[in-house]
Amino acid sequence: MGGIITTHAALLPGERTSAAAGQHTGQRTLVIFGASGDLSSRLLLPGLGSLLAGPRATSVRIIGTGRSPLAPDEWTDRVRSAFESRGEISSAAADTLATTEYVAGDPTDVEHLRALLELAGPAPVLYFSLPPAVTTAIVAKLRDVELPEGTELAFEKPFGTDAESAAALNQLVGSLVPEENVHRVDHFLGRTAVLNLIGLRFANRLFEPVWNAEHIESVEIVYDETLGLEGRAQYYDNAGALVDMIQSHLLLVLALLVMDAPATMDAVEVRSEMARALRSTHLYRGSAIEAGRRARYSAGIADDRVVPSYADEDGVDAERGTETLAEVTVEVDTNRWAGVPFTLRSGKALGVARKEIVVKFKPLRHLPSGLNGARDGETLRIGLNPGELSLSVPALGVDGPYTMGQVFLDATLPSSSVLPYGEVLSGILRGDPLLSVRGDVAERCWEIVEPVLAAWRAGEVPLDEYDAGSNGPGTWK
Ligand SMILES: O=C1O[C@H](COP(=O)(O)O)[C@@H](O)[C@H](O)[C@H]1O
């Protein structure tokens, strides 16, 4: 049995060994499993390109590997065009291009894995850009090879296919490297607007004192896309909107939105607070049937494109009943949040790309008599993509001198040239797990949505329909 020899056995999840995170400063070798796949060219390599083009560029050597044979030039061209999608090739990107190589082989073959590790040298990052079953098979084989000290393992979502498989994968991974060397990638944690939730809440006198059930009526976290399947039916038809977006990304956004202040911005502190928040998160009023709604698009026009009915899309098994729009309401059972509904929603082929958090404050209990008009409370909208803030506040004089209305305070967040994937990769390459999902959190996110998934699979909740290009089923509020 291989694995590296460390003294991590007594550590709690998320704790570090003395080789503290964030200490890697020299060149790192990134070994990408599934390198010839769509995800690597569409997201991972452009993300890395954006990092290499900016002031936080770091020295990276990439070894791509996969079953498909690729000529050396073909691989280098793929990496180049992914980097070029971010503009001109920077000198750091040129260095990476000059040294990159591709090694074809069976990733479950121990000899192939040994050869890759030999080529990669000290403290490599092994990045699994593959479906969970394939990743698990490769990780199981890594037990039979000696991993170099400082090896980091990075995993694309979904991490496992349910809480049980995520726990099994966690156990396997934990037998190889300490938790702080494990990076479960969720690119939403690399979004400026998501990271800024920490600034908005904990470095701000205005919001934090009212950030609780006493003042907040309800919260929505919405990621509606006009995009359809984009040729990803093989993956999406198995996942559906709930697993694709809510189980992972939106629950993590929720965690940052509701968690208590971390003592420091260290990965241990921040990830512990996120985990604590999610441990208190349950389906609203405990009902798997009432807490969720699902729907699937039929033919229509979205974003000026003619979209066929989901059931007729290439690669879709219509009988499977996969939802393309999901909504789940949860509550956070803490003194701070009890009773507040948090609705998480995401879907494809919708009419409007609505990507925002909407925090609705309670109206004041009493207004001076003589003030007329709307008495709505404030609403804070936090745009997720692009990063924008808009606070609607009651104001006098909108329709007459003593008539209440709403005015808006708007701000745009500074945009980063580093893509969310690049931001997450930056942490991985430095060995800092701050923007990576901790193992227990990955399991917890599955546990929260599993009762809903089970109710949907058992047909206990109807699969509604909406026209592509609409804003969802007409019967939904
Ligand atoms: O992980 C995913 O995220 C994207 C949405 O994120 P974006 O950064 O591309 O806007 C979603 O389209 C995709 O289905 C999902 O797998």
The ligand as an SDF file (V2000), in Angstrom:
LIG
                    3D

 16 16  0  0  0  0  0  0  0  0999 V2000
  -20.8850   24.3510  -12.8540 O   0  0  0  0  0  0  0  0  0  0  0  0
  -21.7000   24.8510  -13.6040 C   0  0  0  0  0  0  0  0  0  0  0  0
  -21.8160   26.1900  -13.6680 O   0  0  0  0  0  0  0  0  0  0  0  0
  -22.3320   26.8140  -14.8370 C   0  0  0  0  0  0  0  0  0  0  0  0
  -22.7070   28.2250  -14.4290 C   0  0  0  0  0  0  0  0  0  0  0  0
  -21.5590   28.9170  -14.0300 O   0  0  0  0  0  0  0  0  0  0  0  0
  -20.9010   30.0050  -14.9890 P   0  0  0  0  0  0  0  0  0  0  0  0
  -19.7270   30.4720  -14.2530 O   0  0  0  0  0  0  0  0  0  0  0  0
  -20.5430   29.3030  -16.2830 O   0  0  0  0  0  0  0  0  0  0  0  0
  -21.9450   31.0420  -15.2000 O   0  0  0  0  0  0  0  0  0  0  0  0
  -23.5490   26.0640  -15.3840 C   0  0  0  0  0  0  0  0  0  0  0  0
  -23.8960   26.6050  -16.6400 O   0  0  0  0  0  0  0  0  0  0  0  0
  -23.2040   24.6060  -15.5560 C   0  0  0  0  0  0  0  0  0  0  0  0
  -24.3630   23.8950  -15.9940 O   0  0  0  0  0  0  0  0  0  0  0  0
  -22.7160   24.0280  -14.2650 C   0  0  0  0  0  0  0  0  0  0  0  0
  -22.2640   22.6910  -14.4820 O   0  0  0  0  0  0  0  0  0  0  0  0
  1  2  2  0
  2  3  1  0
  2 15  1  0
  3  4  1  0
  4  5  1  0
  4 11  1  0
  5  6  1  0
  6  7  1  0
  7  8  2  0
  7  9  1  0
  7 10  1  0
 11 12  1  0
 11 13  1  0
 13 14  1  0
 13 15  1  0
 15 16  1  0
M  END
$$$$
